[in-house]
Amino acid sequence: RLTSGNAGTGILIDGSSLTHELNWEPDNGNLVFEMKAQLSAITNVIVNLGFSDSKSTTALELPFELNTTTVTYTATNGVAWVFDTGATNDNWHCIANGNDSQPSAINSGVAPTATMDQTFRIEVNASGTAECFIDGTSYGVIENALSTTIDVTPIAVVNADSTGSRNLDLDFLFVGMDR
């Protein structure tokens, strides 16, 4: 369980994250992130699930945000499933910005339901193209989603976007790549 703070003052105070080292190499091929998760509430919250080159060890960072239709980011190389209630559509979006490029986003049309498990998967091939899945259904492909020469880490981040705490319950995490 990742539990956000409730001060309503931003990611540094209210965020909670799970990250690892930057030892996942997209150019090896068959880079996979899969996580089964659920949210305690689907209001005033931002969630990122996927890969980032920002491992949040010294200062907590939110790799992607979606304000109305504008993507903002701190990760210079990443691809993640993002749910942000500040977005125009309260759906899961697969967002990528390979090597600090202009971010690309896919609106899945799938909204979360509080306390309901969903399984998120991102598959990245050796050329950096990502395919994004929810519950086994593909919602599209993003070309150049990751730079193949910049190592990444799996991430799960939750941030309360108000004064109410939010929980992100993680059932399982699978990460793999070719060697």
N, C-alpha and C positions, 0 to 999 in steps of 0.2 A: 504494500500500500504506500503510495506517494500522497502525502497530505500537504496541501498548500497552506500558506499563512492566511490571515484574514485582516491585515491592516489596510488593504486597499491602496498600497503605495507602490506597487510594481514588482517586477520579477526578482529584484535583489532581496526583497523582504518576504514576499509572498510565494515565490516559486519553490518547487521541489522537483529534483531530477534524478534520473538514473543514467549514468554514462560509464564508459570504460576508457581504455587507452586508444590512441590513434593507430591501431595495428590491423585495420581491415583495409585491404588493397583492392580497389575496383578493377585495376588492370589484370588481376589474377583471373577474373571471370566468375560467373555464377555467384555473385555476392547476393545474399538473401537476408532479409530481416522479416521476421514474423512474430507477432505478439497478439495474445488474446487479452483484452482489457475491457473495463467498464468504468463509467463515470458515476459518481454519487449524485450529481446534479448536472443539468445541461444549460444552466443560465450563468452568465457572468464568469466564463471560464475560457482559457486558452490551453490547448493540448497539442504537443508535437510528438510523433512516433515515427522513428526511421533512422536515418544516418546523418551525421554532421561532422564537420572538421573542428567544431568547437566543443570541447569536452567538459566545460563548466567546472573546473576544479578550483580555480582561484576566485572567480566571480561567476555567479549563476547567470546564464544567458538563455534567452528564448530564441532558438534558431529562426523561426518564422512566425510572423503575425499577419493576419489578413483583416485590414481595416476597410470596411465597405468592400471595395474591389481591388484595393491597393495592397500588394505584398511588400512588407518590410522584413528585413532579415539581418541577423548578426553572423550567421554562418556564411562563409564565403564559398563553401562547397558542401552541398547537402541535398537530401531528398527525404521528405517526410509526409506522413498523413497529418493534416492540421485541422483541428476544429477550433474555431474562434467565433464567439458570439458577437464580436464586433464586425463580422463579415455581413455583406448584404444577404447572403443565403446561409442559414444555420445548418450547413451540411459539412461532411468531411471533404476536404480538398487535398489532393496530392500535389505538393509544391516542390519544385527543384530549382537550383541555381548553380549548375556546374561551373566551377572556377570563377565565381563572382560575376556570372553573366546575368542578363536580364531574367528574372524569375519566370518560370512557366508554371501554370496551375491547371489542374483538372478538377472540375466540380463533379463529384460522384453522384450528386442528387440524393445521397443517403444521409439522413440525419441520425444522430445517436438517440437512444432512449435511455433515460436514467436507469441505472442498475441492471442494464442488459448487456451481456457479453457480446463483443464483436471481435473478429479476428482480422488483423491488418497484416498485409504482406507486400513487400517491395522486392522485386528481382531486378538486379542490375547486371547487364552483360559486360564483357571485356571492353566494349567500346563506349561504355558509360550510359547506355540507353536503359531506362527503368520502365518496368511494367508494374502497375499499382492495382492491388486486389483488396477487396473487403469480403469476408466470408466466402472466399473461393471464387468470387466473380471479378473479372478484370474490368477496370474502369478506364483503361487507356494506357498509352505509352508516351513517355517524355524522352525525346532525343537529347543527348548531351546533358542528362540529368546530373551526372557527376563527372568531374574531371578524373580521368583514369590515373593520373600521377599524384594525386593528393589523397593521403590516407584519411580514413574516417572512423568514427566510433558509433555504435548503436546508441540511440537516445530515447528516453521517455521523459517528457517534461509536462508538468501541470502548473498552471498559474491562475489564481483567483483574480478576476477582473473587477472585484468589488470588495466589500468588507465581509463576505461570507466565505469560509473555508471550503475547499473542494477536495475530494478524494479521487485518485485514479488507482483502481485495483488491477494488478497485473496477474493473470493466471499463469502464463508461460511466455518465455522469450526464446526464440531460436535465431541464431546468427550463424551463417556459414559462407564459405567461398572455396574456390579451387585453390590448390597449392602448387 
